[in-house]
Amino acid sequence: MRRDRAQIVGDEMRKVMQDIISNEVKDPRVPLLTSVTQVKMTRDLSHATVFVSVFGNDYDKKQALDAIDGAKGFIRYEMCKRINLRLAPELHFKLDNTLEEAARMEAIIDKVKAEDKARREELGLPEPDDTEEEEG
């Protein structure tokens, strides 16, 4: 039950914090393409780890995270006004690199596929799909 409540509160906090960061944090270091991807709550709801995805280079990401961390008190206050919680959780912001990692992995896969195709053409081998049809 507690885990479910923490997850439900975390999901609601993600929506509310996304709105606050996008529309109310006026720091120019926070780019428009900043999103709250996930909020993980402790079981007792006293701490929230907020994962933020920022579009830009490493410097821009660090600047945006510093700006958001600097506005932590404002974000916490606004969040508590919108969500009825007995205790305002302590916020911990972390950079979410999931999208960059996915893009990097996709690029590696595409490169391996291209190398495999070039090697097959060089050796005169059929594509893998052709092999399955001939064997079946």
Secondary structure, 3 states (H helix, E strand, C coil): CHHHHHHHHHHHHHHHHHHHHHHCCCCCCCCCCEEEEEEEECCCCCEEEEEEEECCCHHHHHHHHHHHHHCHHHHHHHHHHHCCCCCCCEEEEEECCHHHHHHHHHHHHHHHHHHHHHHHHHHCCCCHHHHHHHHC
